[in-house]
Amino acid sequence: MTIGIGRALVVGVRFCDAAAYGGRNFADGTEGAEFDVDHICQVLRPFNYEQTLVFKSAGATLSNVRRELDLAAIELRDERDVFVMYFSGHGGRDLDSNGDVIDASDAKLFLYDGLLYYHELAACFAAFRPGVRVVALFDSCNSGGVITPTSTLVRMPGPATGDARFNSFDELMKDVPAQIIMFAAAHDGEDAASFPGGGDFTFALMDAWNTFPRTYGALFDGIRFNVRGQAVPVLREYGGISDRFRNSIPFSVDLPLAHPPQLIA
């Protein structure tokens, strides 16, 4: 029997490179982002992943994050393997004068030296092979819009004329071959609470983890129960999620048996 592979990308951005953001380092409100990384690594450590890459602040560059996403998509094989992506830091979106999202491709994560747009994340996740299990966790404002904005559109250039055409993000993700479970700290348009010691969402996850949740649904219920701020956590699924994945111990490489042994009376 071939053993599955566990791999993780854990990112916390406490401050950004002011030179890349017009003189702002966006250090306000993310004081605990690097502590969040430490907390998540504590959760993942017992699973003995083959590789856990940690990028904090100045190390959380666009090139580092994109490279690891690309490599994981190439190297992970099928349902035996699991990839966890965690992000703590600022998330944003651009608004017009009426408060409407101009263009959903403007939903973004603030990495150290530039913005990672959510349609770029969609392309990265879509590159994973069929069946690979992906768990994405985002402790940031507007993070429910990172994977699935329910009321916004992605602007894509037309194939020949350059005219804009619009596709919902759900449309872009509907045929993704991997199995993706996503947790987010806040819906699109909501601010995720943060404290000097870490994000509200991540604290809630740690509290939930200490109750030994046996499934992803149980973990989400625990997070939702434990959050203290006003933002409402989000749980999304993409791809053909198997019951074995959905009902497995969160972040574990091993899956439940497809056919559990029957008890003999």
N, C-alpha and C positions, 0 to 999 in steps of 0.2 A: 504494500500500500504506500503510495506517495504522500509524503507529509506536506501539508499546506504551508504557505508562506504568509507571514504577517509583516506589514510594512506601514510606517506612519510618517507623516509630515506635520510637525507641530510648530506653529508660528505665533509669536506674540510681538506686537509692535507698540512699544510704549511711546516712542517718538519717531518722527520722520526726518528726512534730510531736508532742511529748510531750503536748500538750493534747488531742490526738485519741485518745491511747492510754493514758489513765489515769495519766499522769505518766512513762511510759517512752518513750524515743526510739529504742529498738532499734538503737543504733549498734554493738553488739557483733557481730562476725562478718561485717560487710558493709563493712569499711574500703576494699575495692578496687572497690566497685560502680561508682563514677564512672569509674575507670580502664577497667573493662570496656566502658563506653559508648564511650570513646575508641577502644578496640581494634576494636569492631564497626564503628564509623564508618570506620576505616581500610579494613576489608574492603569496605564498601559504596561507598566514594567512587569507585572507578574505573568503576562502572556508571552514573554520571551520572543518578541518580534525579531525577525532577521535584521531589520534595520529601522531605527527611529531617528529621523533627522530633525533637529531642533534649530530653529532660526529665531533669534531675538533681536528686535529693533534693527541695528545697523546690518545684521546678517540677513534680515528678511527682505532681500532685494528681489526685484522682478525676475532676474535671471536665475537666482537660486530656486525660487518657488516653481517657476515654469519648468526648469530642468528636472526637478524631482517628480513633478506631475507627469512629464513626458516619459521619464525612465520607468516609473511605476506602471504606466500604461503598456510599455513594451515588455517588461519583465514578468508581470503577474499573468497567470495563465488562464484560470477558470474558477469555478465555484470553490475550489480548495483554498484559494488565496483571498486575503482581505487587505484593504488599504484604508487607513484612517487619515483624514485631513482635518486638522483643527486650526482655527484662526481666532485670535483675540486682538482687537484693535478697533480703529475707526472704520465704519461703513457709511456710505453716503449715497445720495441721489441728487440730481439737478432738478430744480423746479422752475416753472415759468411764472409769469406775474399772477396767474390765477391759482397757483399752487398745484397745478397738474404736472405730472412727470412729462418732460419734453420728449425724452427718448430713453427707453429702458436700457439701452446700452450704456447710459450714464450711471446706472447702479454700479457700485464699485466698492472694492476693499482698498484701504490705504496701506500699501506696503512702504518700505523705507524710502525707496527712490522713485516711486511712481504708482499709478493706479492699476489695479488688476480688475478689469471689467468683468461683469458676470457672464457676458456672452463668451468671453475667453475661457472662463471656467467651464462653460457648457461644452466647448470644443474639446477641452482637456478630458472631461469626464466621458464624452462620447467616444474617445479613442481607446478606452479600456476594452479588453476582450470580453466576449460573451460569458456571462455568468460570474465574472469577478465581483466580489462583494466590496462595495465602497461605502464608507461611513464618513459623512462630511458634517462638521460641527462648526458653527459660526457664532462667536460671542461678540456681536457688533450691532450697531444701530442699522435699521433697514435690512437686517440680514435675511429675513424671510424672502426678500426680493433678490437675494443672491442667486438662488436656484429657481424659484418659481414666483415671479410677480404675477398676481392673479388679475391685475387690471391694467397692466402696462404692456408696451410693445417693444420689440427689438427692431431697430432700423438697420436694414441690410442693404448694401448697394446693389442696384440692378445689374444683371450680368453683362449688359452691353452699353446701356445708355448712362449708367451711373445714377439713374433716378432711384429714389428711395422706395423700397417696398417693405412691408411690415409683416413680421411673423411673431406670434406669441412665443415666449420662452418655453412654455409647455409644448408648443409645436416643435421647437428645436430639440427637445429632450424626449419626445414621445417614443422614438425608436432606438433609444440608447441601448446598446447591447449588454452593458454591465448592469448589476443590481445596485441601486443607490438608495441609501437611507440618509436623509438629511435632517439635522437638528439645527434650529436657528433661535437666537435669543429674542427676536422681535419680528413682527410683521413689517412689511414695507410701509414706511412712513412713521414707524415707532422708534423711540430712543431706548436703547438698552441701558439699564442702570449699571453703574460701575462704582467701585469703592477703592480706596488706596491699596487694599490687600488683594483685589481681584474683582472680576466681573460678577454681577448678580447671577447671571445664567450659569457660570462655571461653579460658583459657590453652591447653587441649587443642584447642579449635577453631582458635585461631591457629596452633598447631603443625601441625595437619592442613592448614590453608589454605596454608601455605608449601610443601606437597607438590603443589599445583595439582590438587586433586580435580576430576574432570570430571563427577561426578554427585552427587546428594544421598546416595545410598548410600555412595559412596566417602568423602564428607565425614564421615558418621556413623562409618564404620569407623575413620577416622583419629582422631576424637574419642575413641572407645571405647579405642583403643590408647594414647592419650596421657594419659588421666586418671590422676592419682596417688592420689586418695582412694579410699575404699571404696564410694562411691555408684556405681551402674550407670546410665549414660546410657540414655535412652529415645528411640526413633524411632517415631512414629505417623503414620498417613495417614487422612484423612477425605475424603469426597466421591469422585467418580469420577476418581481420579488418572490422567491420561493418561501414556503412556510418554514423550511429548515433555517433559512437565514433570519426571517422575521422572529422566529421563536428561539433563536440561539442566545446564549449568554452574550451580552453586548461586548464587542471588540474581540471576542475569542476567535481563534483560528479554527478550532475544531467545531464541527457542526453536529447537531443531534443525529442519531441514527435515522436513516430513511425509513426503516422498518423496526421499531423498537421491539425487543423481545416480549412475548406475551407472558404474563404471570400465570403460573399454574396453581389452580385452586387446591 
